[in-house]
Amino acid sequence: MLISPAFAQGTPSAGPGYEQFFIIIGMFALLYFLMIRPQMKRAKETRQMIDALQKGDEVITSGGVLGKIIKIGEVYVSVEIAPNLEVQVQRSAIQTMLPKGTIKSI
């Protein structure tokens, strides 16, 4: 035999591998700062926007419907999408607030 069995085996590690532990901690920190934190920031901004809705605001719903808020309730909002035509949508379905006068300019 050309290679003895003693050389085929690796040397045993001296410790629990602190380097691997630090790499895993670094990966979790990177994941937090690149994915989790920005998502939480966007969710907070959306929640603030939904809480700040007022009668007369022009909005776009998540379905792409453009309209003006007529009535506001606890869960639902009445949005006028055409003269004398209003629909009820959930507050959470409001995606974007538009500047005043946007509907008239379209």
C-alpha positions as CSV (number, residue, x, y, z in Angstrom):
1,M,0.0,0.0,0.0
2,L,1.3,3.5,-1.0
3,I,-0.4,5.6,1.7
4,S,-0.6,4.5,5.2
5,P,-4.0,4.8,7.1
6,A,-2.5,7.2,9.6
7,F,-2.1,9.9,6.9
8,A,-5.6,9.5,5.5
9,Q,-7.2,10.7,8.8
10,G,-7.4,14.4,9.6
11,T,-6.1,16.0,12.7
12,P,-8.7,16.4,15.5
13,S,-9.8,20.0,16.1
14,A,-8.4,21.7,19.2
15,G,-11.6,23.6,20.3
16,P,-15.3,24.2,19.6
17,G,-14.6,26.4,16.6
18,Y,-15.2,30.0,17.7
19,E,-14.5,31.2,14.1
20,Q,-17.6,29.4,12.9
21,F,-19.7,30.9,15.7
22,F,-18.6,34.4,14.8
23,I,-19.4,33.8,11.1
24,I,-22.9,32.7,11.9
25,I,-23.5,35.7,14.2
26,G,-22.2,38.0,11.4
27,M,-24.6,36.4,8.9
28,F,-27.6,37.0,11.2
29,A,-26.5,40.7,11.7
30,L,-26.2,41.1,8.0
31,L,-29.6,39.6,7.4
32,Y,-31.1,41.9,10.0
33,F,-29.7,45.1,8.6
34,L,-30.3,44.3,4.9
35,M,-33.8,42.6,5.1
36,I,-35.6,42.8,8.4
37,R,-35.0,46.3,9.5
38,P,-36.0,48.0,6.2
39,Q,-39.2,45.9,6.1
40,M,-40.1,47.0,9.6
41,K,-39.5,50.6,8.7
42,R,-41.8,50.4,5.6
43,A,-44.5,48.7,7.7
44,K,-44.3,51.5,10.3
45,E,-44.6,54.2,7.6
46,T,-47.6,52.5,6.0
47,R,-49.3,52.2,9.5
48,Q,-48.7,55.9,10.1
49,M,-50.2,56.8,6.7
50,I,-53.3,54.7,7.3
51,D,-53.8,56.2,10.7
52,A,-53.5,59.8,9.3
53,L,-56.2,59.3,6.6
54,Q,-58.8,62.1,6.6
55,K,-62.0,63.0,4.7
56,G,-61.1,64.6,1.4
57,D,-57.7,62.8,0.9
58,E,-57.1,61.4,-2.6
59,V,-55.8,57.8,-2.5
60,I,-54.9,54.8,-4.6
61,T,-56.1,51.4,-3.3
62,S,-54.1,48.2,-3.6
63,G,-56.4,47.2,-6.5
64,G,-55.3,50.3,-8.4
65,V,-58.6,52.3,-7.9
66,L,-58.1,56.0,-7.7
67,G,-60.5,58.0,-5.6
68,K,-61.3,60.6,-2.9
69,I,-62.2,59.6,0.7
70,I,-65.8,60.5,1.6
71,K,-66.3,58.7,4.9
72,I,-63.9,57.1,7.4
73,G,-64.9,54.3,9.8
74,E,-63.0,52.1,12.1
75,V,-62.2,49.4,9.5
76,Y,-63.7,50.6,6.3
77,V,-63.4,53.7,4.2
78,S,-65.8,55.0,1.6
79,V,-64.0,56.2,-1.6
80,E,-65.7,58.1,-4.3
81,I,-64.3,56.9,-7.6
82,A,-66.6,58.8,-9.9
83,P,-69.4,61.4,-9.3
84,N,-72.1,59.8,-7.2
85,L,-70.3,56.4,-7.2
86,E,-68.6,55.3,-4.0
87,V,-67.1,52.0,-2.9
88,Q,-66.2,50.7,0.5
89,V,-62.7,49.4,1.0
90,Q,-60.7,48.3,4.0
91,R,-58.4,50.9,5.5
92,S,-55.5,48.4,5.0
93,A,-56.3,48.4,1.3
94,I,-55.2,52.0,0.9
95,Q,-51.8,51.9,-0.7
96,T,-50.8,55.5,-1.4
97,M,-52.0,59.0,-0.6
98,L,-51.9,61.5,-3.5
99,P,-51.3,65.2,-3.4
100,K,-54.5,67.3,-3.4
101,G,-55.8,68.0,-6.9
102,T,-54.3,64.9,-8.6
103,I,-57.7,63.5,-9.6
104,K,-58.7,66.8,-11.4
105,S,-55.4,66.9,-13.3
106,I,-55.9,63.4,-14.7
